[in-house]
Structure formats: structure tokens, C-alpha cells
Amino acid sequence: MKETELKALVSLLDDEDTQIVSHVQDKIRSLGTSVIPFLEQEWESNFNPQVQRRIEDLIHGLQYELLKERILTWYTSDDQDLLTGMWLVATYQYPDLELLKLKQDLEQIYYDTWLEFKPDLYPFDQVKVINSVLFNKLKFGANTKNFHSPGNSMINVVLESRKGNPITLCVIYLLVSQKLKLPVYGVNLPNLFVLTYKDEQHTPFYINAFNKGLIFSRQDIENYISELHLNPQSSFFEPCSSLEIIRRVFRNLIMSFDKMGEHEKAEEVKELLLLIADGADLGV
């Protein structure tokens, strides 16, 4: 469609006839995501608040459909790369965010850690080096002031603010650790997400990134589960998959939007979660 035709379509968005507006919106949606840059230009040059709002809704709808496609592609991929999954979660709120930017930010954190890291250290000491860099030098930490902020589930926000929730801090810790060739994985605990250092040579132990990398044992987890009056499950002690991590991030995000009163966003994120549900328990 020519630009003049697109302009003519957009000009009809302020028509008083709601049927005409609805028809125009359907026509623009049918053009797909390639029309987004044009709509963004039109939004900037249009000073009618009602038309601007309708353009915003169209852009969001198109971006949302694109995100659905990308999530399904990730879900059906062989590796289900964790950083790509976290990027997709963040693009719900930040559609222009580039995966390359996240990779560069994490590469810098890895480099800062690598400079102080010695592969021949004992596992506890390896973890202490990572803790020192992440929590002392780079000042990553728990966002206790705004624990329920949706930004805590967005890896780009956490990388910038250095404050996050347990799962996002763990993801950053995990990605840096694995780049250092360490056997560090996520563990899905009730009400808390932690990490485990698990290989064949050493007794597994656990790391709480939300508490500055505190190291603890299996017995500590058993005590924690007992205090919650839950029956122990293997999933409380063993590594979980990237898919399980992304599902949990989505669940956190749904809860955050609901607590902030942004129920429409919560419903949209629920739809995204359902795309990767695969019969899994979707309780927050």
C-alpha cells in the first residue's frame, strides 16, 4: 500500500462514525507489523488526542501479535535460550529493546567477573568471587522498596537499575556463571527462586542471589519447606529448565500488573503464558 493511501486511512481514524473507524482499524491491522514505523510517524505528526490514542492501540496490538509469534518460535526451538526468553518477556513492555544490547550488557558483567575469577578455586570460593563482583563492585541487589514493580521482571530494567526480584537476579547470576563454565542452574522453590551449584565432583549447594549470594545447604531447603507446611518435591532441590524459568517470570509479571491495578496488561501477559503452558501448573 502506498504512503498516500496509508495517510488517507489514518485520517479516517477521527471519523465520528464508529463503524468506519472499526473498518479502518481492521484494514490497518491486516497490513501487519511492517506498518508500525509509519504509524509511529503519524502519531508524532498528529495533534488529535483521540487519533493518537487509536494509533497507540493499533501499534500495541500489532507489536503484541508479533511478540506472540516470537514466543511461539522460541517455545518450539530446540535450545529455548534463556536470555532470548528474558528478552521476549521484556519486549512486552519495551518493544524496541534489542537482544544485542542485553548480550553486550551481560558480556561486560562477565568480563568484570572474569578478571577476578580463577577456575582452579574450590566451588565455594568461585561463588564468593562472583558474589564480590556482582553485589559489592557492581552493586546488584534486592529491590525491597518496590518488590512488586513490573520492572523487576524485566531484565533490561534490572541490568540498568541493578535492583531486581529473586528470579531476575538469579538469571543474571546464572548467565554469568555458565559463561564462566560453572555448573550453576536455577531451582524453582515455592515463593523464592534460587540457584544450585551441581556437578559430579562436589556435594551440591545452593545460592540465594536475592540475599547477596548467600550459600546454603539442602537441609536449609528442607527446613524452609517444613516451615511452609509443604511436602518436599524433587523440583524444590533439582535444576529447572529455561522454559520453567520463563513461565515463572511471566507469572511474577502477571502478579505485578494485578497489584499495580493494570489488569488489562495482566490479562495480556496471561495470554502469553498460555502459549508456553504445555499443561503446566500456571498458579502464581
C-alpha positions in Angstrom: 0.0 0.0 0.0 1.3 3.5 -0.9 2.1 6.1 1.7 -0.7 8.3 0.4 -3.2 5.5 0.8 -1.9 4.9 4.4 -2.3 8.5 5.2 -5.8 8.5 3.9 -6.6 5.5 6.1 -5.1 7.1 9.2 -7.0 10.4 8.5 -10.3 8.4 8.9 -9.4 7.4 12.5 -11.1 10.6 13.7 -14.3 9.9 11.9 -17.5 10.2 14.0 -18.9 7.0 12.6 -17.6 4.2 14.8 -18.3 1.6 12.0 -15.9 3.5 9.7 -13.3 3.7 12.4 -13.6 0.0 13.2 -13.3 -0.9 9.5 -10.2 1.4 9.1 -8.6 -0.2 12.2 -9.2 -3.7 10.8 -7.7 -2.7 7.5 -4.6 -1.3 9.2 -4.2 -4.4 11.3 -4.4 -6.6 8.2 -1.2 -4.8 6.9 0.8 -6.4 9.7 3.8 -5.2 11.6 5.6 -3.6 8.7 3.2 -0.6 9.1 4.4 0.2 12.6 7.1 2.7 11.6 4.6 4.6 9.5 2.1 4.6 12.4 4.7 5.9 14.7 5.5 8.8 12.3 1.8 9.6 12.1 1.4 9.6 15.8 4.2 12.2 16.1 2.7 14.5 13.5 -0.9 14.2 14.7 -2.2 16.5 17.4 -5.7 15.0 17.8 -5.6 13.1 21.2 -8.3 10.7 20.1 -6.5 9.8 16.9 -3.2 9.5 18.8 -4.8 7.1 21.3 -6.2 5.0 18.4 -2.8 4.9 16.7 -1.2 3.8 20.1 -3.8 1.0 20.4 -3.1 -0.1 16.8 0.7 -0.1 17.4 0.4 -2.0 20.6 -1.9 -4.6 19.0 0.5 -5.2 16.2 3.5 -5.4 18.5 1.6 -7.8 20.7 0.8 -10.1 17.8 4.5 -10.0 16.8 5.5 -10.9 20.3 3.1 -13.9 20.3 4.8 -15.2 17.1 8.2 -14.7 18.6 7.3 -16.5 21.8 5.9 -19.5 19.9 9.1 -19.6 17.8 11.2 -19.6 21.0 8.9 -22.2 22.6 9.3 -24.6 19.6 13.1 -24.1 19.3 15.5 -26.8 20.3 17.5 -24.8 22.8 14.9 -22.4 24.3 17.8 -20.0 25.1 17.3 -18.3 28.5 18.5 -14.8 27.6 16.3 -14.8 24.4 13.3 -15.8 26.6 14.1 -13.0 29.1 14.4 -10.6 26.2 10.9 -11.6 24.9 9.4 -11.0 28.3 10.9 -7.5 28.4 9.7 -6.6 24.9 6.1 -6.8 26.1 6.8 -3.5 27.9 9.8 -2.4 25.8 9.1 -3.5 22.2 12.1 -1.6 20.8 14.6 -3.4 23.1 17.3 -5.2 21.2 18.6 -8.6 22.2 22.1 -7.5 21.1 22.0 -4.8 23.8 21.3 -7.3 26.5 24.1 -9.6 25.3 26.5 -6.6 25.4 25.5 -5.7 28.9 25.9 -9.3 30.1 29.2 -9.6 28.3 30.5 -6.6 30.3 29.4 -8.2 33.6 31.0 -11.4 32.6 34.3 -9.6 31.7 34.3 -7.8 35.1 33.8 -11.1 36.8 36.3 -13.0 34.7 39.1 -10.5 35.6 38.9 -11.6 39.2 38.0 -15.3 38.6 40.3 -18.3 39.0 38.9 -21.6 37.6 41.0 -23.7 40.0 39.3 -22.3 43.1 37.0 -24.5 45.2 33.3 -24.1 44.3 32.6 -22.1 47.4 35.4 -19.7 46.6 34.3 -19.4 43.0 30.9 -18.3 44.2 32.4 -15.9 46.6 34.3 -14.2 43.8 31.1 -13.9 41.7 29.3 -12.5 44.8 32.0 -10.0 45.4 31.8 -8.6 41.8 28.0 -8.7 41.4 26.9 -7.5 44.8 29.9 -5.4 46.1 31.6 -4.0 43.0 28.6 -3.7 40.6 26.0 -3.1 43.4 23.3 -5.6 42.2 20.8 -6.2 45.0 17.2 -6.9 46.1 14.5 -4.3 45.2 12.8 -4.4 48.5 11.4 -0.9 48.2 9.4 -1.8 45.1 9.2 -5.5 45.3 6.1 -5.8 43.1 7.2 -3.4 40.4 6.8 -5.0 36.9 10.3 -3.7 36.1 11.7 -6.3 38.5 10.8 -9.0 35.9 12.3 -7.1 33.0 16.0 -8.0 32.6 16.8 -4.7 30.9 15.4 -2.7 33.8 17.4 -4.8 36.3 20.6 -4.5 34.3 20.2 -0.8 34.4 18.9 -0.2 37.9 20.9 -3.0 39.5 17.8 -3.8 41.5 15.5 -6.8 41.0 13.5 -9.7 42.3 14.8 -13.1 43.1 14.3 -14.7 39.7 15.8 -11.9 37.6 18.8 -11.5 39.8 19.3 -15.3 39.7 19.0 -15.3 35.9 21.8 -12.7 35.6 23.9 -14.6 38.1 23.3 -17.9 36.3 24.1 -16.5 32.8 27.4 -15.0 34.1 28.3 -18.3 35.9 27.6 -20.5 32.9 29.7 -18.2 30.7 32.4 -18.9 33.3 31.8 -22.7 32.6 30.4 -23.2 36.1 27.6 -25.8 36.7 25.1 -23.3 38.1 21.4 -23.8 37.5 18.0 -22.3 38.6 15.9 -24.0 41.2 12.1 -23.4 41.5 11.3 -23.1 45.2 7.9 -22.0 46.4 7.8 -18.2 46.9 11.5 -18.0 46.2 13.8 -18.7 43.3 17.4 -19.8 44.0 20.4 -21.4 42.3 22.3 -24.6 42.7 25.9 -25.4 42.1 25.7 -29.0 41.0 28.3 -31.3 39.4 29.6 -34.9 39.9 32.7 -34.0 42.0 31.1 -32.0 44.8 28.2 -32.0 47.1 25.5 -29.7 45.6 24.9 -26.5 47.4 22.5 -23.6 46.9 22.9 -19.8 46.3 20.4 -17.1 47.1 21.0 -14.2 44.7 18.3 -12.1 46.4 20.4 -12.2 49.6 23.8 -11.2 48.1 24.7 -14.8 47.0 24.2 -16.4 50.4 25.3 -20.0 50.3 23.1 -22.6 51.9 22.5 -26.4 52.0 19.9 -29.0 51.1 19.0 -29.2 54.8 18.2 -25.4 54.8 15.7 -26.0 51.9 14.2 -28.9 53.8 13.7 -26.6 56.8 12.2 -23.9 54.6 9.7 -26.4 53.0 8.8 -27.6 56.5 8.1 -24.1 57.7 5.7 -23.6 54.7 4.0 -26.9 55.7 4.6 -28.3 52.2 5.5 -31.8 51.2 9.0 -32.0 49.7 9.2 -32.4 45.9 12.3 -33.2 43.8 11.7 -29.9 41.9 12.5 -28.0 45.1 16.1 -29.3 45.0 16.9 -30.0 41.4 17.8 -27.7 38.4 14.9 -26.4 36.4 14.7 -25.7 32.6 14.8 -22.3 30.9 11.1 -22.9 30.0 10.2 -23.2 33.6 12.1 -20.0 34.4 10.4 -18.0 31.7 7.0 -19.4 32.9 7.7 -18.2 36.4 8.9 -14.8 35.2 5.6 -14.4 33.3 3.7 -15.4 36.5 5.6 -12.8 38.5 4.7 -10.2 35.9 1.0 -11.1 36.0 1.0 -10.7 39.7 2.9 -7.4 39.5 0.5 -5.9 37.0 -2.5 -7.0 39.0 -1.1 -5.4 42.2 -0.4 -2.2 40.3 -4.1 -2.2 39.1 -3.0 -2.7 35.4 -5.5 -5.6 34.9 -5.5 -5.3 31.1 -1.8 -5.9 30.9 -2.1 -8.7 33.4 -4.6 -10.4 31.1 -2.4 -9.9 28.0 0.6 -11.5 29.8 -1.7 -14.4 30.9 -2.3 -15.0 27.2 1.4 -15.0 26.5 1.9 -17.5 29.4 -0.7 -19.8 27.9 1.3 -20.0 24.7 4.0 -21.8 26.6 1.9 -23.5 29.2 2.0 -27.1 27.8 -0.3 -28.3 30.5 1.9 -26.9 33.3 0.5 -25.6 36.6 0.0 -21.9 36.0 -0.7 -20.7 39.5 1.3 -17.7 40.6 
